[in-house]
Amino acid sequence: MTGARLITRVRERAAVRRYSPRTVEVYVRWIVRFVRFHGMQHPSALGDSAVSAFLTYLASERKVAASTQNQALAALAFLYAEVLGQPLGAVQGFLVAKVPHRLPNVLSRAAVRRVLVHMRGTPHLMASLLYGTGLRLNECCQLRVKDLDLDRKELRVRAGKGGRDRVTMVPESLIAPLREHLRAAKVLMARRASAGGGYVALPGAMDRKAAGASRQWGWCWVFPAAREYRDASTGERRTHHLHHTVLQRAVAEAARRAGIGQRVGCHTFRHSFATHLLEDGYDIRTVQELLGHRDVSTTMIYTHVLNRGGRGVRSPLDAP
């Protein structure tokens, strides 16, 4: 099996397992790095010891985080089990990357406002949605029209992290801007459809189950990309959702212009959302549900960054 054929098989098997496009691309990159690390040898000629050597290299030389090392192992386990039919044994003896204990980066409410005030247009609306709902970056970019219920002020996240659905609120202050944005997006998609385009990619087997759904308004992206693309398999002119890098760059630039000294990314809004809800007295189980955490222990980390000074303890310097 040639290198090109190997990558094709990886994509095919990942499609069968219904992995997200982003997961597929991440797996492909790790497999390519693994092959290059071993001097372009075919993976079928390698085995557990080669995987162990690669993982040790990542931890010792590349200084990757534990989550990154685990991601590489998952990609290689998929390659050997699903593509080559040679499942890995117990990969042992490699240097395990250390798991750092880091607190989430949280902005004050005033700092959030300073960042948002330096944003305009669609990126401003998306960043406001990240902070106002606790969405992850990809969840926001991949939001579809049918999952927004502005009358009920609800937003449904489909197949979030771990493949779980959840419901969160839509802030009252974003109802009118979202309605206006959707009106403009609907005009755009109607114009593209009349010109022979206007298709969107559908999840799973929906393109076979629901004929014509790829042009239905409910399945359209809330935040469509500015340009269409030609799908290689169908020849359709499709609209992708806005690429995540557009929002990432806008947030980074707004934070720079706002003079925020700490590192600010899109996920900072999610951290700030959770922390500010806890500051307002909402119970941690409610916050866990809104964030979509499987385990409440994940949500508990926000109790360590509440703006109350050492878990609510008052410094003796401030004593009367």
Secondary structure as UniProt FT lines:
FT   HELIX           3..16
FT   TURN            17..18
FT   HELIX           21..37
FT   TURN            38..40
FT   HELIX           43..45
FT   HELIX           48..60
FT   HELIX           66..78
FT   HELIX           79..83
FT   HELIX           109..116
FT   TURN            117..118
FT   HELIX           121..133
FT   HELIX           137..141
FT   HELIX           145..147
FT   STRAND          148..149
FT   TURN            150..153
FT   STRAND          154..157
FT   HELIX           161..163
FT   STRAND          166..169
FT   HELIX           172..174
FT   HELIX           175..194
FT   TURN            195..196
FT   TURN            204..205
FT   HELIX           206..209
FT   TURN            211..212
FT   HELIX           213..215
FT   HELIX           217..219
FT   STRAND          224..230
FT   TURN            232..234
FT   STRAND          237..241
FT   HELIX           244..258
FT   HELIX           266..279
FT   TURN            280..281
FT   HELIX           284..291
FT   HELIX           296..299
FT   HELIX           300..304
FT   TURN            307..308
FT   TURN            310..312
FT   HELIX           316..318
//
